Amino acid sequence: MASNQNSSVGILDRSAKLPIYEQLYLELKRRIRAGYYEQRQFPSRRQACDEFEISAISVKRAFKRLHQEAFISMSPGRNTIVQPLEQKPKLNSNLDTLLADINLKDLTTSVSIIGHEQSVADEEVCATLNCDGTTIVDQTTRLRRLDDAPFSVVHVIVPVHIAEVFGTAPFGEPISSDLLRKYGFELSDVSERISACIADRDVSKVLEIPDGAPVLKIVRTYLANGKDALFCTVGYYRSDKYEYGGTRALPASWQGV
C-alpha cells in the first residue's frame, strides 16, 4: 500500500517557480483527461497528501480549482467523484486542411509560444535539414490548444543564418508561403514523415497526457528550389484528438498494394 501512495513522489518539482498546488492541479487534470481515474478511485485529500508528499493546504487549493472547473464533484462525507468529460470527435485531416477542419467543427483554437532557444542541431535535425553536426539552429516551441485543452506541440527549427533574416517575425504566427516570400524565400516543396511514438516526460507534461502515452509525430521539411531545406517542424499530436487523414489522387501508373 505504501508503494502506491509514494508512486507519484517526484512528479511535482519543488524547485520550480510554479506553486506546488498549481502543479498538483495540472497533474490531476492531466490524469482525468487521460482517463486515468476511469478504473481507479479519485484520491481523497489525505490520500493525495500522502501520495504526493505535500501539505493539506496545497491539496485543498488544487481540489478547489478542479471543483470550480467541474472536473470533480465534492460533497461532505462522501468520496470525491470525477465528472464525465464532454466527448469531442477527433479531428481527421492532413496538416494542410487542419485549420479548416477546426473551423468546420466550430472549435476554438489558440497558439502560444512556450519556448525559444538556440542550440547545436541534433542527429535527427541534421538528417532532416541535411546539415552537419556543428550547425546552430533556432528552435521555437508552439503549443496549440483546442477548446482550452492541449492539442499539439510543434518545434519550429530554423538554421540560424536563415533565422537571422526572419528576426522574430514569423514565430508568433504560422509560417506561410506569403510570409516566406516577404523575406525573400520561395517555398517549392514540403516533405513529410509520419510515425507513432511514445511521449517523453516533456511532451506528456505539455500535452497533459500520461508519460509513455502514444502520440502522432509529424516531421515536415520545407524546401526551396526543390532541394534546399529552409527549415523543419517536429510536431507531436495527441492521439485521442487527432487522426491524420485525407484523400489523394492515384497516379496513372499505380501498381496496387
LOGU-506748 format. One record per residue: residue number from 1; y, z, x of N, C-alpha, C in turn. Coordinates in pm, 1 decimal. Layout:
BEGIN
R   i       ny       nz       nx      cay      caz      cax       cy       cz       cx
R NUM        Y        Z        X        Y        Z        X        Y        Z        X
...
//
This chain:
BEGIN
R   i       ny       nz       nx      cay      caz      cax       cy       cz       cx
R   1   -121.5      0.0     83.4      0.0      0.0      0.0    125.3      0.0     86.1
R   2    120.4     75.7    193.7    236.8     82.7    280.5    267.3    -51.9    343.1
R   3    159.8   -130.9    373.2    183.1   -262.1    433.9    256.8   -354.5    339.1
R   4    229.6   -343.3    206.7    302.1   -424.3    109.0    448.2   -385.4    103.4
R   5    472.8   -254.1    107.3    610.4   -207.1     98.3    692.6   -252.1    218.7
R   6    627.4   -260.9    336.5    701.0   -293.2    457.1    697.5   -441.7    490.6
R   7    638.7   -523.9    402.2    622.1   -666.0    432.4    755.2   -739.1    441.6
R   8    860.9   -684.6    382.5    990.1   -752.8    383.2   1087.9   -693.6    483.8
R   9   1042.7   -598.6    564.1   1129.5   -542.6    666.0   1160.7   -650.8    768.6
R  10   1286.5   -667.8    802.6   1327.1   -770.7    897.3   1388.7   -892.8    831.4
R  11   1371.1   -907.2    700.2   1431.2  -1021.8    630.0   1582.8  -1006.2    623.6
R  12   1629.2   -883.2    602.8   1772.6   -858.3    595.9   1825.9   -830.3    736.2
R  13   1937.7   -890.6    768.3   1995.8   -880.9    902.0   2110.2   -780.0    902.1
R  14   2084.7   -665.9    958.3   2186.0   -559.2    959.4   2302.3   -586.6   1054.2
R  15   2287.4   -684.6   1141.4   2396.5   -718.8   1232.7   2486.1   -829.3   1176.7
R  16   2447.8   -885.5   1062.5   2524.9   -995.9   1003.5   2651.7   -944.1    937.2
R  17   2749.2  -1034.7    921.8   2873.7   -997.8    854.6   2853.5   -981.0    704.6
R  18   2756.3  -1052.4    648.5   2729.9  -1042.7    504.8   2671.6   -906.0    472.7
R  19   2729.3   -832.5    376.0   2679.8   -698.6    343.6   2532.0   -698.2    305.0
R  20   2464.4   -587.9    330.6   2321.3   -576.6    304.2   2290.5   -599.0    156.0
R  21   2372.6   -544.5     66.6   2345.0   -561.2    -76.3   2354.8   -708.1   -117.1
R  22   2447.7   -782.8    -53.1   2462.8   -924.5    -81.7   2341.4  -1001.4    -29.8
R  23   2292.6   -963.8     87.2   2172.2  -1027.5    142.0   2051.7  -1000.9     51.8
R  24   2039.1   -877.5      1.7   1928.4   -845.0    -87.7   1939.2   -924.6   -217.5
R  25   2057.7   -932.8   -272.4   2079.5  -1012.1   -393.8   2034.7  -1156.0   -373.0
R  26   2074.7  -1218.4   -261.2   2038.9  -1357.5   -233.1   1888.2  -1373.3   -212.6
R  27   1825.9  -1277.0   -144.6   1681.6  -1284.7   -121.2   1602.7  -1271.9   -251.2
R  28   1640.9  -1177.9   -336.4   1570.3  -1160.9   -464.2   1594.7  -1280.9   -556.4
R  29   1715.2  -1333.5   -555.8   1744.1  -1451.9   -637.2   1662.5  -1571.2   -588.2
R  30   1651.3  -1585.7   -456.1   1570.3  -1693.6   -399.2   1425.7  -1680.6   -445.1
R  31   1371.8  -1559.7   -443.1   1232.8  -1537.3   -484.0   1213.4  -1567.1   -632.8
R  32   1310.7  -1526.1   -713.0   1299.9  -1550.9   -857.8   1296.6  -1700.8   -883.7
R  33   1388.7  -1775.0   -823.5   1395.4  -1919.4   -845.0   1270.2  -1990.5   -794.3
R  34   1208.5  -1934.5   -689.5   1088.9  -1996.8   -633.0    961.9  -1958.7   -708.7
R  35    973.5  -1871.7   -810.6    856.3  -1831.4   -887.9    773.2  -1722.3   -822.8
R  36    830.7  -1654.6   -725.8    757.2  -1551.4   -651.9    708.0  -1440.2   -743.6
R  37    786.3  -1407.0   -847.0    751.0  -1295.0   -934.1    676.4  -1338.4  -1060.6
R  38    632.0  -1462.2  -1064.1    553.0  -1505.4  -1179.7    418.3  -1435.2  -1184.2
R  39    362.6  -1403.2  -1067.4    234.1  -1334.1  -1059.6    248.2  -1192.4  -1003.8
R  40    370.1  -1146.4   -988.5    394.8  -1013.9   -933.3    496.4   -940.3  -1019.7
R  41    488.1   -809.0  -1019.6    586.4   -727.4  -1090.1    714.1   -719.2  -1006.5
R  42    827.3   -741.5  -1070.7    954.9   -725.3  -1000.6    967.6   -579.3   -958.3
R  43   1014.7   -552.7   -836.4   1017.2   -413.6   -788.2   1117.2   -326.9   -863.0
R  44   1084.3   -199.9   -871.5   1182.1   -102.7   -920.6   1284.7    -79.3   -809.9
R  45   1389.5     -7.6   -841.8   1490.0     20.4   -739.4   1428.8     97.6   -623.5
R  46   1346.9    195.4   -655.0   1285.7    275.2   -548.9   1192.1    190.3   -463.7
R  47   1114.5    104.8   -527.7   1024.5     16.8   -453.9   1103.0    -78.6   -363.4
R  48   1216.8   -127.8   -413.1   1299.6   -217.1   -331.6   1357.3   -142.7   -211.0
R  49   1397.1    -16.2   -231.8   1445.9     65.6   -119.7   1339.4     76.5    -12.0
R  50   1213.9    102.3    -53.9   1104.4    118.3     41.5   1068.0    -14.1    107.6
R  51   1062.9   -119.7     26.9   1019.5   -248.9     80.0   1115.7   -303.1    184.1
R  52   1246.6   -291.6    158.4   1346.2   -347.9    248.8   1408.3   -243.2    341.5
R  53   1370.7   -116.5    320.0   1422.3     -5.3    400.6   1575.1     -2.4    401.6
R  54   1632.2      0.0    281.8   1777.0      7.7    267.6   1811.9    117.5    166.4
R  55   1939.5    145.8    154.0   1984.3    256.0     70.4   1976.8    222.9    -78.3
R  56   1971.7    328.3   -158.7   1968.1    312.5   -304.1   2097.0    248.1   -355.3
R  57   2209.0    274.8   -289.4   2336.8    217.2   -331.9   2335.1     65.1   -315.7
R  58   2280.2     17.4   -202.0   2272.9   -126.8   -179.4   2182.7   -193.9   -283.3
R  59   2069.4   -130.7   -313.2   1977.5   -185.4   -412.7   2043.8   -188.7   -549.6
R  60   2112.8    -81.3   -584.3   2179.2    -74.3   -715.0   2280.8   -187.2   -731.3
R  61   2358.5   -213.8   -626.4   2460.1   -318.7   -634.0   2395.7   -456.8   -645.9
R  62   2286.4   -479.2   -572.3   2217.6   -607.9   -580.2   2156.7   -629.1   -718.7
R  63   2090.0   -524.1   -772.1   2029.2   -533.9   -905.0   2134.6   -557.2  -1012.2
R  64   2248.0   -491.0   -999.7   2355.3   -506.3  -1097.9   2403.0   -650.8  -1104.5
R  65   2417.1   -713.4   -988.9   2463.7   -852.7   -988.2   2357.7   -945.4  -1047.2
R  66   2231.3   -922.1  -1014.4   2124.5  -1003.5  -1072.9   2122.1   -989.0  -1225.1
R  67   2146.9   -868.7  -1272.4   2150.5   -843.8  -1416.4   2271.0   -913.9  -1480.7
R  68   2386.0   -907.3  -1416.4   2506.1   -971.7  -1469.2   2489.3  -1123.2  -1478.4
R  69   2413.3  -1179.4  -1387.3   2392.9  -1323.8  -1385.9   2266.8  -1364.8  -1461.5
R  70   2207.5  -1271.0  -1535.3   2093.4  -1297.5  -1624.7   1966.2  -1339.6  -1551.8
R  71   1951.8  -1296.8  -1426.1   1826.0  -1321.7  -1356.7   1722.9  -1214.1  -1391.9
R  72   1769.5  -1093.9  -1422.1   1679.3   -985.8  -1459.4   1735.4   -912.0  -1580.5
R  73   1646.6   -839.8  -1647.7   1685.5   -755.2  -1760.6   1646.0   -612.0  -1727.6
R  74   1740.0   -520.9  -1740.5   1714.9   -380.7  -1707.8   1737.3   -293.5  -1830.1
R  75   1641.3   -203.9  -1856.4   1653.9   -108.1  -1965.5   1611.0     28.3  -1913.0
R  76   1682.9    136.9  -1951.2   1646.1    270.8  -1903.4   1502.3    305.8  -1939.1
R  77   1427.7    353.6  -1838.3   1291.2    398.6  -1861.9   1188.9    287.5  -1872.7
R  78   1228.2    163.1  -1848.9   1134.9     50.7  -1860.7   1138.5    -32.7  -1732.8
R  79   1034.5   -113.1  -1712.9   1030.0   -199.8  -1595.4   1142.4   -303.2  -1600.4
R  80   1191.2   -339.6  -1483.1   1287.9   -448.7  -1473.9   1214.0   -580.5  -1493.7
R  81   1265.5   -664.9  -1582.0   1198.4   -788.3  -1619.7   1275.0   -908.5  -1566.0
R  82   1202.3  -1003.3  -1507.6   1263.8  -1128.9  -1464.3   1282.0  -1218.4  -1586.0
R  83   1402.7  -1267.7  -1606.2   1432.7  -1353.6  -1720.3   1381.3  -1495.2  -1696.2
R  84   1330.9  -1563.2  -1799.6   1286.4  -1702.3  -1783.0   1402.6  -1790.7  -1739.3
R  85   1376.0  -1877.5  -1642.9   1478.1  -1969.3  -1595.2   1476.0  -2097.2  -1676.7
R  86   1594.2  -2150.8  -1701.8   1602.9  -2278.0  -1772.3   1545.5  -2387.6  -1683.9
R  87   1449.6  -2462.5  -1735.7   1384.8  -2566.9  -1658.1   1465.0  -2696.9  -1664.9
R  88   1497.1  -2748.7  -1547.9   1570.4  -2874.7  -1538.3   1474.5  -2983.5  -1490.5
R  89   1485.7  -3105.2  -1542.3   1399.8  -3213.5  -1492.1   1433.6  -3246.3  -1347.3
R  90   1331.3  -3286.1  -1271.1   1355.1  -3328.4  -1134.1   1436.5  -3456.9  -1132.7
R  91   1519.6  -3469.8  -1030.8   1585.4  -3597.4  -1007.6   1482.9  -3692.9   -948.3
R  92   1488.0  -3818.0   -990.1   1394.3  -3917.6   -940.1   1473.1  -4044.1   -910.1
R  93   1501.9  -4065.8   -782.1   1582.1  -4181.0   -742.1   1569.1  -4197.0   -592.0
R  94   1620.6  -4307.4   -539.7   1637.1  -4314.2   -395.3   1775.6  -4258.7   -361.6
R  95   1802.9  -4242.9   -234.5   1928.8  -4178.5   -196.7   2050.3  -4259.6   -237.9
R  96   2035.0  -4391.5   -244.3   2148.9  -4476.2   -278.8   2190.1  -4461.1   -425.7
R  97   2095.9  -4417.9   -510.2   2128.0  -4401.6   -653.0   2128.0  -4254.8   -694.6
R  98   2125.6  -4164.8   -596.2   2116.1  -4021.9   -627.1   2234.8  -3972.7   -708.8
R  99   2356.6  -4007.7   -668.4   2474.5  -3959.3   -740.5   2477.5  -4013.7   -883.0
R 100   2433.4  -4137.9   -900.9   2428.5  -4195.7  -1035.6   2328.9  -4118.7  -1121.9
R 101   2216.1  -4078.5  -1062.7   2115.3  -4002.7  -1136.4   2168.6  -3864.9  -1173.7
R 102   2243.4  -3803.1  -1083.2   2305.3  -3672.9  -1111.4   2400.5  -3683.9  -1229.7
R 103   2483.6  -3788.6  -1228.2   2578.2  -3808.4  -1338.1   2506.7  -3839.2  -1469.0
R 104   2398.9  -3918.5  -1460.8   2323.9  -3955.8  -1580.3   2264.5  -3833.1  -1649.2
R 105   2220.1  -3737.1  -1569.6   2158.8  -3615.5  -1624.8   2263.1  -3507.6  -1654.7
R 106   2391.0  -3543.3  -1638.4   2501.4  -3452.9  -1672.2   2492.2  -3322.1  -1594.1
R 107   2460.2  -3332.2  -1465.4   2454.0  -3215.0  -1379.4   2585.2  -3200.4  -1303.5
R 108   2623.3  -3078.5  -1277.1   2740.7  -3055.9  -1193.7   2694.9  -3044.3  -1048.6
R 109   2770.7  -3102.6   -957.8   2731.6  -3100.8   -817.4   2852.3  -3071.8   -730.1
R 110   2826.0  -3011.2   -616.7   2931.9  -2982.9   -519.7   2871.4  -2988.6   -380.2
R 111   2954.9  -3020.8   -283.3   2911.2  -3027.9   -143.5   3004.2  -2941.2    -60.1
R 112   2946.0  -2861.2     27.6   3026.6  -2778.1    116.7   2972.8  -2789.3    258.7
R 113   3062.0  -2776.8    354.9   3023.4  -2776.9    495.3   2988.0  -2633.7    534.3
R 114   2866.1  -2613.3    583.3   2821.3  -2478.1    617.4   2796.9  -2461.5    766.9
R 115   2820.7  -2567.4    843.3   2801.9  -2555.7    987.7   2857.1  -2676.3   1060.8
R 116   2902.3  -2652.3   1184.8   2952.8  -2761.2   1268.1   2939.8  -2718.7   1413.7
R 117   2877.2  -2806.3   1494.6   2859.1  -2773.8   1635.7   2840.0  -2900.9   1717.1
R 118   2859.3  -2888.0   1847.5   2827.1  -2993.8   1941.1   2719.5  -2943.0   2035.9
R 119   2620.7  -3028.4   2062.3   2508.9  -2987.2   2146.6   2443.0  -3109.8   2207.4
R 120   2351.3  -3086.6   2301.3   2272.7  -3195.7   2358.8   2170.8  -3241.6   2255.6
R 121   2155.8  -3372.3   2239.5   2062.9  -3426.6   2140.8   1920.0  -3383.1   2171.3
R 122   1847.0  -3339.3   2066.1   1707.7  -3301.5   2086.7   1619.5  -3426.9   2086.7
R 123   1490.1  -3406.8   2103.4   1397.9  -3519.1   2118.6   1397.6  -3610.6   1996.2
R 124   1398.4  -3550.6   1875.9   1396.6  -3631.9   1753.9   1523.1  -3714.8   1741.0
R 125   1638.2  -3653.7   1769.0   1765.5  -3725.5   1759.3   1772.9  -3836.7   1863.5
R 126   1723.8  -3810.1   1986.2   1724.3  -3913.1   2090.8   1643.4  -4034.7   2046.5
R 127   1526.5  -4009.5   1987.0   1443.1  -4119.6   1940.7   1508.7  -4193.4   1824.5
R 128   1576.2  -4120.4   1736.8   1638.4  -4180.7   1619.4   1760.3  -4264.3   1656.7
R 129   1842.0  -4212.3   1748.4   1965.5  -4280.8   1786.8   1947.6  -4367.7   1911.4
R 130   1826.3  -4369.6   1965.8   1798.1  -4447.9   2085.9   1893.2  -4411.5   2199.5
R 131   1902.4  -4280.6   2225.1   1988.4  -4232.1   2332.8   1906.3  -4145.2   2428.3
R 132   1965.0  -4107.7   2541.1   1889.6  -4027.8   2637.1   1914.8  -3878.9   2614.3
R 133   1842.0  -3796.9   2688.3   1845.9  -3652.2   2668.3   1970.7  -3582.8   2716.4
R 134   2066.3  -3659.2   2771.5   2193.1  -3598.5   2814.1   2305.2  -3624.5   2713.6
R 135   2274.8  -3699.5   2608.2   2377.1  -3736.3   2509.6   2424.1  -3614.3   2430.2
R 136   2553.6  -3597.4   2420.3   2611.9  -3490.3   2339.4   2638.1  -3544.5   2199.5
R 137   2595.7  -3469.5   2100.0   2616.5  -3512.5   1961.6   2696.6  -3407.5   1885.6
R 138   2766.0  -3455.5   1786.2   2842.8  -3369.9   1695.1   2761.6  -3357.9   1566.4
R 139   2731.3  -3235.9   1525.6   2648.1  -3215.6   1406.2   2724.0  -3135.0   1301.3
R 140   2735.5  -3193.6   1183.7   2794.8  -3124.9   1068.9   2685.3  -3102.8    965.5
R 141   2673.4  -2981.2    915.4   2570.4  -2948.0    817.2   2634.9  -2931.5    681.1
R 142   2583.7  -3007.9    583.7   2642.4  -3010.0    450.0   2539.5  -2963.3    348.4
R 143   2579.1  -2872.9    261.6   2492.6  -2820.4    155.9   2537.2  -2878.8     22.4
R 144   2443.1  -2941.3    -49.3   2471.7  -2988.8   -184.9   2407.6  -2894.1   -284.6
R 145   2483.3  -2859.8   -386.5   2434.3  -2773.1   -493.3   2435.8  -2850.9   -624.6
R 146   2337.0  -2824.9   -708.9   2332.0  -2879.7   -843.2   2332.0  -2764.9   -942.1
R 147   2427.5  -2766.9  -1036.0   2440.6  -2656.4  -1132.3   2436.6  -2522.1  -1060.5
R 148   2505.7  -2514.8   -947.3   2523.9  -2394.2   -866.9   2396.3  -2345.5   -799.5
R 149   2292.8  -2428.7   -791.8   2170.4  -2394.2   -719.1   2155.4  -2488.8   -601.1
R 150   2109.4  -2441.5   -485.4   2094.1  -2530.6   -370.2   1998.4  -2644.5   -400.8
R 151   2035.1  -2762.9   -356.8   1954.8  -2883.1   -380.2   1908.9  -2945.8   -248.2
R 152   2002.6  -2961.2   -155.0   1968.0  -3022.6    -27.4   2058.5  -2971.3     83.0
R 153   2007.4  -2978.2    205.1   2089.4  -2950.9    322.6   2071.7  -3070.0    416.3
R 154   2183.5  -3128.6    458.3   2180.4  -3251.5    537.1   2263.4  -3232.1    663.5
R 155   2202.5  -3265.5    777.1   2271.9  -3264.5    905.6   2322.2  -3405.8    934.2
R 156   2452.7  -3421.1    948.4   2512.2  -3549.2    986.4   2534.1  -3544.3   1137.4
R 157   2463.1  -3630.9   1210.9   2460.0  -3623.0   1356.9   2522.1  -3749.8   1415.3
R 158   2631.2  -3731.3   1488.7   2709.2  -3843.7   1540.7   2729.2  -3825.7   1690.5
R 159   2697.2  -3927.0   1772.0   2730.0  -3916.7   1914.7   2878.0  -3884.4   1933.7
R 160   2907.1  -3799.8   2031.0   3044.0  -3750.8   2047.3   3143.5  -3864.2   2068.0
R 161   3105.4  -3968.5   2141.3   3202.2  -4076.4   2167.7   3240.5  -4149.5   2039.5
R 162   3151.9  -4146.6   1937.9   3185.9  -4204.1   1807.8   3260.6  -4101.2   1722.4
R 163   3216.4  -3975.8   1727.7   3281.6  -3869.4   1650.5   3427.7  -3854.1   1689.8
R 164   3458.1  -3877.5   1816.4   3596.9  -3864.3   1861.8   3686.9  -3968.9   1797.3
R 165   3629.4  -4083.4   1761.5   3707.6  -4185.3   1689.9   3735.2  -4138.4   1547.5
R 166   3631.1  -4079.0   1484.4   3647.8  -4028.9   1348.5   3744.9  -3911.6   1342.1
R 167   3746.3  -3827.7   1444.9   3811.6  -3698.6   1432.3   3728.2  -3614.1   1338.6
R 168   3791.0  -3542.3   1246.3   3716.5  -3461.9   1148.6   3716.7  -3526.5   1011.3
R 169   3776.4  -3644.0    998.8   3798.3  -3705.0    867.2   3672.8  -3724.4    783.5
R 170   3561.4  -3779.1    837.5   3450.6  -3813.5    749.2   3366.8  -3695.8    702.1
R 171   3375.1  -3582.5    770.5   3272.7  -3481.6    749.9   3289.1  -3400.8    621.9
R 172   3402.5  -3409.6    558.4   3419.4  -3339.5    432.3   3386.2  -3424.6    311.9
R 173   3346.3  -3548.4    334.2   3315.6  -3639.6    224.2   3200.1  -3730.0    267.3
R 174   3129.9  -3792.8    172.0   3021.0  -3883.5    210.4   3071.4  -3995.3    301.0
R 175   2989.7  -4031.3    401.0   3027.0  -4139.4    491.4   2986.4  -4270.9    427.2
R 176   3082.8  -4348.8    386.4   3058.2  -4474.1    315.2   3094.1  -4592.5    404.0
R 177   3055.1  -4711.9    359.0   3089.8  -4834.4    432.7   3240.6  -4849.2    445.2
R 178   3312.3  -4818.7    337.0   3458.3  -4830.7    339.8   3519.2  -4735.2    442.3
R 179   3463.3  -4613.3    449.0   3516.1  -4514.4    543.3   3489.0  -4557.7    686.9
R 180   3368.5  -4610.4    712.2   3336.2  -4659.0    846.4   3426.3  -4775.7    885.5
R 181   3448.2  -4865.4    789.6   3531.9  -4982.9    816.4   3675.1  -4940.1    849.9
R 182   3718.7  -4834.1    785.8   3853.2  -4782.3    811.6   3870.8  -4743.3    957.2
R 183   3762.6  -4697.8   1019.8   3769.3  -4655.1   1159.8   3715.3  -4761.9   1255.6
R 184   3696.9  -4884.2   1203.2   3660.7  -4994.0   1290.2   3512.6  -5016.8   1310.9
R 185   3428.8  -4957.7   1227.9   3284.2  -4976.2   1240.4   3232.3  -5054.2   1120.2
R 186   3150.2  -5154.7   1146.1   3094.0  -5236.4   1039.4   2946.4  -5202.2   1024.4
R 187   2909.8  -5139.1    914.7   2771.8  -5099.2    890.0   2690.1  -5219.7    844.5
R 188   2573.8  -5241.0    910.5   2492.9  -5357.2    876.2   2360.1  -5319.2    811.1
R 189   2295.9  -5213.4    858.6   2163.3  -5176.8    808.2   2146.4  -5025.8    808.5
R 190   2050.0  -4981.4    727.6   2010.6  -4841.0    725.8   1858.0  -4835.1    732.7
R 191   1805.1  -4765.5    831.9   1660.3  -4744.0    837.6   1630.9  -4604.2    786.5
R 192   1512.0  -4584.9    733.5   1481.7  -4459.6    663.3   1338.0  -4416.3    690.5
R 193   1320.0  -4287.3    718.7   1187.0  -4229.0    733.3   1175.4  -4112.6    635.9
R 194   1068.1  -4110.5    558.4   1048.4  -4006.7    457.3    917.7  -3935.3    486.8
R 195    920.7  -3802.8    484.2    799.1  -3726.1    508.9    808.0  -3593.5    435.1
R 196    692.9  -3530.5    421.1    688.7  -3394.4    368.0    674.3  -3299.1    486.0
R 197    740.8  -3186.3    480.0    728.1  -3089.2    588.0    742.7  -2948.7    531.3
R 198    721.2  -2851.4    617.0    731.5  -2710.7    579.0    868.5  -2658.5    619.6
R 199    936.1  -2592.1    528.9   1069.5  -2539.1    557.2   1062.0  -2426.0    658.9
R 200   1143.6  -2436.6    763.7   1152.0  -2324.1    857.0   1245.4  -2218.7    797.7
R 201   1266.0  -2112.0    872.4   1342.1  -2000.0    816.4   1486.4  -2038.4    784.9
R 202   1548.2  -2120.1    872.0   1687.2  -2158.1    849.4   1701.2  -2243.1    722.6
R 203   1612.2  -2341.6    707.0   1617.9  -2429.5    589.7   1586.8  -2351.6    463.0
R 204   1483.7  -2266.8    467.2   1445.0  -2192.4    347.2   1555.1  -2096.6    303.5
R 205   1626.1  -2039.6    399.3   1734.1  -1946.6    364.3   1847.8  -2018.8    294.0
R 206   1885.3  -2135.8    346.4   1995.4  -2212.4    287.5   1958.0  -2265.1    149.2
R 207   1832.8  -2313.8    135.3   1789.0  -2371.6      8.8   1736.0  -2266.8    -88.8
R 208   1731.0  -2141.2    -44.4   1685.7  -2030.2   -129.0   1543.4  -2054.2   -180.1
R 209   1454.9  -2087.8    -86.8   1313.3  -2105.7   -115.3   1234.4  -2020.7    -16.7
R 210   1107.6  -1991.6    -46.3   1029.2  -1908.6     46.1   1007.8  -1977.9    180.3
R 211    997.4  -1899.0    287.7    961.1  -1954.5    417.5    828.2  -2028.0    405.0
R 212    820.2  -2148.2    462.6    696.3  -2223.9    457.8    678.0  -2306.4    332.0
R 213    776.9  -2306.3    242.9    767.6  -2389.1    121.9    778.3  -2536.2    159.2
R 214    713.1  -2626.0     84.1    723.1  -2769.0    115.2    860.3  -2824.4     77.6
R 215    911.6  -2911.4    160.5   1038.1  -2980.0    133.2   1021.9  -3127.4    167.7
R 216   1106.8  -3208.6    108.0   1110.9  -3350.8    139.1   1210.8  -3371.6    251.9
R 217   1165.9  -3435.9    359.7   1253.8  -3462.3    473.8   1283.3  -3611.6    480.2
R 218   1412.3  -3644.6    483.4   1453.2  -3785.3    490.3   1546.9  -3802.7    609.6
R 219   1505.7  -3888.1    703.1   1586.9  -3919.7    821.2   1638.9  -4061.3    805.5
R 220   1770.3  -4076.4    811.7   1832.5  -4208.3    797.7   1912.2  -4241.2    923.9
R 221   1897.8  -4364.8    969.9   1974.9  -4413.4   1084.7   2064.8  -4527.1   1037.4
R 222   2193.4  -4515.3   1065.9   2291.4  -4613.7   1021.4   2326.7  -4704.1   1140.0
R 223   2307.6  -4834.8   1121.0   2317.8  -4931.3   1230.0   2436.3  -5024.8   1213.2
R 224   2493.0  -5064.6   1324.4   2595.8  -5169.1   1328.0   2535.4  -5289.5   1397.2
R 225   2565.0  -5406.8   1346.3   2515.2  -5532.7   1403.5   2362.6  -5539.0   1405.4
R 226   2298.2  -5462.2   1317.3   2154.3  -5467.2   1305.5   2077.6  -5396.8   1414.8
R 227   2146.5  -5335.7   1513.2   2073.3  -5275.7   1625.0   2138.3  -5150.0   1682.3
R 228   2270.2  -5141.5   1681.1   2338.2  -5029.0   1744.8   2347.0  -4911.3   1648.9
R 229   2286.6  -4797.9   1685.7   2287.4  -4679.9   1599.0   2423.5  -4611.9   1604.3
R 230   2488.9  -4602.2   1489.2   2618.0  -4533.9   1482.0   2598.8  -4383.0   1469.3
R 231   2513.7  -4343.3   1376.1   2487.0  -4201.4   1354.2   2360.0  -4190.7   1271.3
R 232   2313.7  -4068.4   1250.7   2196.1  -4048.0   1166.7   2216.6  -3923.5   1080.3
R 233   2136.9  -3912.5    977.2   2134.7  -3792.7    894.5   1991.1  -3742.5    885.6
R 234   1975.5  -3611.7    892.2   1845.4  -3547.6    874.1   1859.5  -3453.0    755.8
R 235   1795.7  -3488.9    644.9   1813.5  -3412.3    521.5   1685.1  -3346.1    475.5
R 236   1700.8  -3226.3    417.4   1588.6  -3153.0    358.9   1620.3  -3129.5    211.5
R 237   1526.4  -3168.7    123.9   1548.7  -3164.7    -20.5   1441.9  -3077.8    -86.3
R 238   1484.5  -2994.0   -179.1   1390.0  -2907.2   -249.1   1290.8  -2990.8   -329.9
R 239   1161.6  -2966.3   -307.2   1058.5  -3045.8   -374.3   1048.0  -3013.9   -522.5
R 240   1102.2  -2898.9   -566.0   1098.2  -2866.9   -708.7   1214.9  -2928.2   -783.7
R 241   1308.0  -2994.0   -710.7   1425.6  -3051.8   -775.1   1440.9  -3201.8   -752.0
R 242   1364.9  -3255.4   -657.6   1388.6  -3396.8   -622.4   1258.8  -3467.6   -587.9
R 243   1240.8  -3584.5   -648.4   1133.3  -3676.1   -612.9   1197.6  -3807.1   -570.4
R 244   1160.6  -3854.1   -452.9   1216.6  -3980.9   -406.6   1147.0  -4093.2   -482.0
R 245   1222.8  -4174.7   -553.1   1161.9  -4280.4   -633.0   1253.5  -4399.5   -646.7
R 246   1199.0  -4504.7   -705.9   1277.0  -4626.6   -725.7   1185.5  -4746.7   -730.9
R 247   1241.4  -4862.4   -751.7   1163.8  -4986.7   -755.9   1222.0  -5085.5   -656.3
R 248   1134.1  -5167.8   -600.7   1176.5  -5270.6   -506.4   1105.9  -5401.6   -541.5
R 249   1172.2  -5511.2   -516.2   1112.0  -5642.4   -537.5   1005.7  -5667.5   -432.0
R 250    891.0  -5725.0   -469.7    785.9  -5758.6   -374.6    816.4  -5892.2   -308.7
R 251    791.3  -5901.8   -177.6    812.0  -6031.8   -112.2    709.5  -6133.8   -158.8
R 252    743.6  -6259.7   -146.2    652.7  -6366.3   -191.9    522.2  -6364.9   -113.4
R 253    526.9  -6314.0      8.6    407.8  -6315.3     95.0    326.0  -6187.4     83.7
R 254    353.0  -6105.1    -17.9    284.2  -5975.6    -29.9    133.7  -5996.3    -40.3
R 255     57.5  -5919.9     40.4    -86.4  -5936.8     50.5   -164.6  -5829.2    -23.8
R 256    -99.1  -5735.5    -90.9   -170.4  -5628.8   -162.2   -192.8  -5508.0    -73.9
R 257   -265.4  -5409.5   -124.8   -290.7  -5285.9    -51.2   -440.0  -5260.9    -40.3
//
